[in-house]
Amino acid sequence: MKRILIIDDEAPMRDTIKIILESSGFETLQAESGERGLSLAREHLPDLTLCDVNMPQMDGTAVLQAFRADPDLAMRPFVMMTGNPSQTPQRVGMNLGADDYLVKPFKLPDLIQCVETRLKRADLHWRVEGKTLQELRSTLHSVLPHEFFTPLAGILGLSEVLKEEAADLTTEKIINYATDIERSGQRLHRTLRNYLKILELDQNEPAAKPVRLGDPVTAAEAKALVETTARAVATKHKRAADLVLTLQSCTPSVDRDTLAAFVEELFENACSFSRQGTPVTVEFFSEKNGMTLRVSDRGRGMTPEQIGQLGAFKQFDRKRYEQQGLGLGLSLVGRLLQRTGGTLAVRSVMGEGTTITVHVPNA
């Protein structure tokens, strides 16, 4: 049974929506404020949220921004409701990532149609993913990592929506769908790039001793490279304000591409598994005749058992959390460390965050 969260400061409206949805076979949760709604969402992970725009303190746009910044809620459908559409234009909500917009008072069929349509689209990429995976298993007799299919499903699913409903879509919605397709394409590109790099490293004969894989980098170049790479990833995740840099001049014991890969993959994971508004720290310094890079977040964290199982394509609690990464990226980092004689240490506490430290001794 699908679970719908209703956030509205007017009790009669909440009760009316509750009755309509439950009579149509949905389970409901109710919240009288944005703060309470966000708390319930994080606790119960609803399949869809209906949220009033005009509420005191935390209004609907603020709730929506919090949803889209939360890795556990970002992909879940969010519908905004308002009795005064001129006060908060529809495009504002859409630009913030709302999936739809209902103007009060709405008719019962309109509410049900909106909810069912959004739930259908949310389920679409999982159906596409399952179908694609089954076809590949039956024809290629191989199991490819889940990370290939999630962005592929997004591309195919959103493309299907654009084809079916292009005549009824506003320019803003088309731009939103196109942006999501672009993001999925970028994610798929990064995953394929990492996977091919891992295959390349695995196919080469192991080095008899640690090697520098490319051209050397000066201390000044390395410091600038770490900062530039971290800022680029932070900007992509809309986490520029969360980035904390502690960088020292350090002549790296790896080449430019390897250093950039370390920073990008570790910082990508930190952003994906922590909420917007919490700090993500990147440290870079010399230690024990070598280079040390450390990335820390205050995200979900991992248990000791999960840390011990880290590896390519390994993900945890996938039924509860929509996950991106934490497998290929760390696996690539591990392969590069094997080549350069480095080490990786993970310190993590559930509910408090994770710190990953990479150290590469001088060659």
Secondary structure, DSSP 8 states (H G I E B T S, - for coil): --EEEEE-S-HHHHHHHHHHHHHTT-EEEEESSHHHHHHHHHHH--SEEEEES--SSS-HHHHHHHHHH-TTTTTS-EEEEES-TTTS-HHHHHHHT-SEEEESS--HHHHHHHHHHHHHHHHHHHHHHHHHHHHHHHHH-----HHHHHHHHHHHHHHHHHHHHGGG--HHHHHHHHHHHHHHHHHHHHHHHHHHHHHHHHHS---SS----S----HHHHHHHHHHHHHHHHHHTT-GGGEEEEE-----SS-HHHHHHHHHHHHHHHHHTS-TTS-EEEEEEE-SSEEEEEEEE-SS---HHHHHT--TT--S-TTTS----SSHHHHHHHHHHHHHT-EEEEEEETTTEEEEEEEEE--
